[in-house]
Amino acid sequence: MIIGTAAIELHIPNSHSLKDKRRVLKSIIARIRNKFNVSVSEIDSHELWGRALIGIACISNDTKYTNQVLSQIINMIENEITEVEMISHRIEIW
């Protein structure tokens, strides 16, 4: 069993309240779950309006596939989601 995780730090420039932030994150998390069938959650920066840290977990039996899925998610956030800017990301595979 291969477990891959990604931690992605996001900046949400048009967020002026926690309600704005949660609306944006809820949409992003739903898109990622529906497209890639992975587990996604906000894991830190809960009370900051303009920042979010999301965690993603993918489990499979192939290291290459796991890395590919997590990389595709990062590319999608960078290229397709205009509501946020990616500050940093980290992928780990066990």
Order of alpha helices (4+ residues) and beta strands (2+ residues): beta-alpha-beta-beta-alpha-beta
